[in-house]
């Protein structure tokens, strides 16, 4: 009789995260931009005899390449441009400070910059990228001796980032030359929303429904970001853009109805998902919808789905309709709350300690001539900046990946440097590394290895001797600094970033519920305006919940000493998601019948009671929930 196989022990979360990599097709357009960015800039600078400025421009193009993610051209202006401008300011400040300040004042200045950059990073992804470039560029300005002054370096930095941004705006995405190629990113993002609606409808009544609803939220967030970038005019200025706005807005009631169907969990006709898929194909092909499947109107959510399909078909055919993106600008109060809140304070203190300590140790090693012939001491503080960023994964995972990637990259570069001709061979290596960055961003260790090769090649072209061994040593020092600082006790309650996002999610969920309840008693009824506000509040609630779930997933994958500070947060997120799903189902039923049933009210009260218990257990501070009438 054979023995049963022993179960394979699961890897601890912090190790499993370090081994996990993203998957997907190769982004050939980003690869092309990467190949045409840093390498050609460096080549031109070498040919005109301004190699050092070429190194600065290539570094800026590399950092912008790391931020060059899939999305719309309009969104890339903000995603690439804002961090580049902030980085140029950091380079100017670092250069001036490095020339005029001693070791102690410079360290204090860097700690202050770290506190500021860490605080603003809590505002959002663009602010986080801006804070990172501010600190990295400041370290380069102070720790990379170059013959040019601060203004020349800043202009070269802006030029390098502007070159990559120009490539992003000018080059079309392969296979997307349908209609106006300027909007290929927006078109793909809007089509992805309809695909996500279809997949959610296919998953209704199965265990996959929750994951499909989260995927719909991600698709809506992506489309919203793609369409809300900067523009010369306040409103959409071309027929193609107005059409995309109308198509996005038409997807919102479809998503609402699909969410209500998933919440009910009752099987839906197989043909229900055919309509959204045909709409997705129409968006991608820039064509009319054609015939849609026959309606099924046996339940309120199915009737809402059918009405939304008819509304979408009209918007597609006419290219007109509701062009509201259902998003609200963040007020100064919102930004201040994020920066000065628990998450901003905790992260700011950690960045300040890591960046300041990295700068102090690097300067001490440099003055003690530990570097030998190497005058560039920027690597240690710049590495600490990347390591301390929580949006790159759990702390130990980041440290392991950074150490492994640096060792691999340094060894690869040492091998290349021994055989490649200079400078032409190194310039080709820079271009090749730039092309690999969009693919390497799928795993932090791979990205670190590619960036290490690229930067070592850049500074060698700029005149620095081969520095692979010293870079490995500095990286390990930065890893030790961040590990120590990451486990230090901080003022206030630990897990501030997770708690801040949970609080924001709770406020958004309660705001959405309050609006639906006021619609049910007639206080907020106003036809299209009330419905538009409801969709805006629903979008805010689901976006805030997605951010809270992401932050909590990162925290849960930390070492137990850190993960324990946010135990129970996943229960709060799950209950908030159920509350928002239930509120959405109530809104759909309210549109159909004009009132909420006792069963709906009982479901809401039950979730609010459950949420109150979990909130008290976790110690979460969010405003009290709106009062729901008792059933019956």
C-alpha positions, 0 to 999 in steps of 0.5 A: 500500500503506497503512502500518501504524498506529503504536502509541499510546505508553502513558502512564507509570504515574504519569500513567495513575493520575492520569487513572484514575477508579473506576466504578459506580452512583451511591450514592444513599443516601450522596448523601442522607446527604451532603445532610442532613449538613453543610448542615442542621447549618450552617443550624441553627447560623446560626438559633440564633446559634452559627455558628462551632460550626456550621462545626466540626460541618459540617467533622466531618460532611464528614470523616466523609462522606469515610469513608462508604463502602459496607458494613454499618451495624455496620461504619460505627460503627467506620469513622466513629466511631473517626476522629471521636473521635480527631479531636475529641481532635486539635481539642482539642489543637490549640486548646489548643496554638494558644492557649498555644504560640509558633510553634516549640513548636507546630511541634515539637508538630505534628511529634510528632503527625505521627510518631504519626499516621503510625505508627498509620496502618500498622495498618489503614484505620480507624487511617489515617483516625483519624490523618488526622482527628487531624492535620487537626483539630489544624491546624483547632483551632490555625489557625482562630480561633473564639470558643469554647474547646477543649471546646466545639469538640470537642463540636461536632465530635463532634456533627457526626460523630454526626449523619452516623453517626445518618443512616447507622444510621437511613436504609435503603438504597434497594431493600434493605427485604427482611427486617430492613433493619438488615442490608442491608449485610451481606446484600449483602456475603454475597450478593457472596461467592456471586456471586464464587464463581460468576464464578470457576467460570465463569472456570476454565480461562481467563485470567480465573481469576486476576482472578476469584480476586482478586475472590473475596478482595475479596468475602470481605474485604468480607463479613468486615468487614461482619459483624465490626463492634461489637455489644452482645453477643459473639455474634449476637443475632437470628435474622436476624444468626445466619442471615447469619453461617451463610450467610457461613460456608457460603460458605468451603468453596465458595470453597475448592473453587472456588479448587482448581478454578481452580488445576487449570485443568480445565474444569468443567460449565457448571451448576457456577456455577448453585448459587452464583448461586441461593444469592446470590439467596436471600441477597438475597431472604432466601428459601430456596435452592430446587432446586440443580443436579445434582452432578458428582463426577468430581474431588476439587474437584468433590466438595468443591464439591458437598458445600459446596453441600449444606452451604450449602443446609442452613445456608440452610434451617435458618438455623443452622450454623457462625457463626464469622467465621473471623477473629482479633483483632490482638494488641498485638504485631501492632499494635506490629509494624505501628507500629514496623516499617519501614512505620510508621517510614518513613511516620511520619517523612514525615508528621512532616516534611510536617505540621511543615514545613507548620505552620511555613511557614503560621505564618511566612506568617501572621505576615508578613501574607502572608494579608492579612486572612485569619487562618486558616492551617490550610489548608497543613498540613491539605493536606499531611496528605492529600497524604502519604497513600499510600492515596490513590495514588502521590505524583505522582498525588496532587499533580497531582490535588490541585493541579488539584482545588483550582484548579477548586474555588477558581475555582468557589467564587469564581464562586458567591460572587459571585452567591449571597446570604449566608448562605442561598445558601452554606448551600445550596452546602454541602448540595449539595457534601456530596451530591456527596462520595460520587460525587466520592470516585471520583477524588481531583481531583474529591473535592478540588474538591468539598471545596474548595468546601464548606470555602470556603463554610463559612469564609465563612459563619463570617466569613472573607473570600473566600479562593480565591486564597490557598488555591490558593497554599497548596495549591501550597506543600503540593504542593511540600513533599510532593514534596520530602519524598517524595523525601528519603532516609530511615533504613533501606531504602526502600519500607518500607510495601511490604516490611512488607506483603510480610513479613506476607503471607509469614508468613500464607502460611507459617502456612497451609501449615504447618497443611495440612502438619500436617493431612496427617501427622495432627498437626493433625487435629481434625475441624471445629475443624481445618478452621475454623482452616484457613479462618481461616488461609486468610482471613488469607493471602489478605487479607494478599496483597491488601493487599501487592498493593495497596501494591505497585501504588501503589509501581509507579506512582510516579516511577522514582526511587521505584518502583525501590526495590520492583522485583521485589516484584510477582514475590514477591506473584505467587509467594506467591499461587500458593503459597496457591492450591496450598496450598488445592488440597492442602487440598481433596485432603487432605479427599477422600483423606486424604493428599497425592500426590507431585505435590502435594508437588513443586509446593509444593517448586518454589514454595518454591524459587522464592520463596526466590530472589525473596525474596533478590533483593528483600531481603525478610525473612520467616521460613523456610518450613515444611519440605515432605517431598520427593516420593516 
